[in-house]
Amino acid sequence: MAITPVMTSPTIVGKALYLELVNNPDAPEGSIGMWHKDAVKQVIIMPQHLDEVGIAQPVQIWDRVLSKHSPRSQWDANRFGSGRLVKKLDESKLEAETGYHISYSSYSSDELASMSPVDKHNATIYTITEKMKSYLLDNYSVKDENGESTMVATQTWVVRDSKPLAIEMTNEELDLARSGKTPQAVIRRIQKARLSAGFPEKIV
């Protein structure tokens, strides 16, 4: 019987992708709300990894928005395990949506149990892709010549200087994040990488 080795000390097991999102300078006038004007979104995409007993743990995405109104915002954690995978939207029905809110249906436990590993993998990619779109897009109201308002989605965020940053993470840091605790060593590593990339020292 094969025995899965247990890592007893911090070991680098992968790299997280750090995205620092700032207001899109080409966004239509009025599309960026007051609370997001000159704000910064921080997004950390943490890799899938094996835990201490060899079980594959899903991708995590941590995010927060910092602004002059909320300069010390807390991190939100999003975990993309099997119970959080969403179904593809019917593209033919999107025109019927208001653009203000799109509802996703999640796979049931029975549906997930009958899916092949490849289908689960594809569902994971789709779910994460849709989540990433939500970081870049916002909705705003546009009035037509008759004064009727329509909600329109537009890209209001871009990656600062078009520079995503790769940040090493250890097994212990990923397990800490999985428990809901902020891995402070990773945050310090991100700040060091930010400065090396030429980002401003103060985020907001």
N, C-alpha and C positions, 0 to 999 in steps of 0.2 A: 504494500500500500504506500503510495507516495505521500510524503509529509511536506506540508507547505512551510518553508522557513519563516520564522518570526523575526522581524526587525526589532532589535532591542535598543538601538540608538538612532538619532535623527539621520535620515538618509535622503538625499535629493532624489525624488522620484518623478519629477516632471517640471514643466514650466507653466505658470499662469500667464494669461494675456491681459495686460492692463490698458484700458482705453480711457483717455481723458477727453471728454466731450465738451465743446464750447459752442456758443451761439453761432449758427450758420450766417455768415455775413451776407449771403445771397437770399436769405429767407424773405418772403414777402412782408411788406410792412404790416404790422399788426398781428403777425402770426405767432410772435413770441410774447407770452403773457408777462405781466408785471413781475410775478414771483420767479420767473425764469430768466428775466433780463439780466445779462452779464453773469449768470450762474454757471456752475461747472458740474457736470455729471462725471462721477468716477465709476468705472465698471471693471470688475476683476473677474475674469473667466478662469476658474480653477479646473484643472484637468481631472478626468476619470483616473482612479487609482485603486490599487489593492490595499485593503486594510491589514491590520496586524495578523489576521487569520486567513488572509488570501482571498477575501470576498471582494469582488469588483464594486466600488462605490461610484455613483454617478457624478457627472459634471455639476459643479456649483457655480452660480453667478452671483456675486455680491455687488451691490450698487448703492449709491447715495447721491443726493444733489446738495451742493454747497452754494450758498449765496450770501449776500450782505444781510439778508433777513434771517438766514439760518446757517451761520458759518460753522457750526459744530454738529451737523446732522448725523444721525446714527446710520450704520450700515444695515441694509436689508439683504437677507440671504434667500436665494432661490435654488432649490435642489431639483434636479431633473431625473428623478427615479421613475420607475415604471408607472406608479400611480399618478404621475403628473403629466403624462404625455397626451397631447391633443390631436384631434383628427384634422385632416386637411380640409380647408374651407372649399366649398363649392364656388369656383370662380364665377360661374354664371349667375350666382345670386348676389355677388358683391355689390352690384349696382343698386340693389334694393336696400342696402345698408345706408344708414345716415352718414357714415364716416365718423360719427362721434364715438361710437362704441361697437365693436364687433365681438360677438360671443363665440367662443370656441367650445366644442364638445370634447370631453375627455373620454379616453378608452375605458371601458369597464374592466373589472378584474377578469371576467370570463373571456372578454375579447383579447386581453393581453395574454392570457394563458394559452390561447389558440394561435397566437402569432409566432412566426418563425423568428429566429435571432436577427435575420436580415431585416425583416419588417419592423422589429422593435428598434433596430439601429436607425433605420430610415425615419421612423416616427420621432426618435430622439433628435435627429438632425433638424427635422421640420419644426419641432417645438422650440428648439434653441434659436433657429433662424427667425421665427416669428417674434420671439422675445427680443432679439437684437434689433429687429425693425422698430419695436416699440420704443427703444431708447433713442432712436434717431428722428422719429416722426412725432408731430403734434397736430392737433386739430384746431382750426379757428373758423370763425363765422365770416362768410362773404355774402354781401347783399347784391342782388341783381338789379337791373334797371327798374323793376317794379317794387323794389324795396323788400323782396322776399329773401330771407336768410337761408343759407345752405352751409353745412359743416364740410370743410375741406381739409384733407390731410396733406401736410407738406413736410419736407425735411428741415427741421429747425436746429439740428445739432450736427456737428462734424467733429472728427478726431483732431485734437490739437496738433497743428503742424503736420498733419497726416503721418503721425509717428505713433503706432502702437508699440508698447514696450513688453518684452518677455522677461518674466520674473521667476527665478528658481523657487521651488517649494519643496519642503521635506514631507515625509510621511506624517510626522507629528503635527506639522502645521495644517495639513489637509484634514487630519482627524480632529484637530481642534476646531477648525472651521465647520466640520460636519456636526460637531456638538453644539454649534450655535455661538461659539465664542470667537471674537475677532483675533486673528493671528497677528499680533502687534509687530512681530519680527518681519513679517511680509510687508506691512504698511511702511515700516522704516526702510526696507529694501526698495519699495516703490518710490519713496521720496528721494532716495539716493539716485535711482535711475532717472527720475524726473529732472533732477538738476544736471545730470550728465547729458541728458538730451536737450538741454537748453531751455527747459520750461521755467516759468517764474517760480521763485522760492515759495511765495505765498499763493495758495490755490485761488483764493478769492480775496 
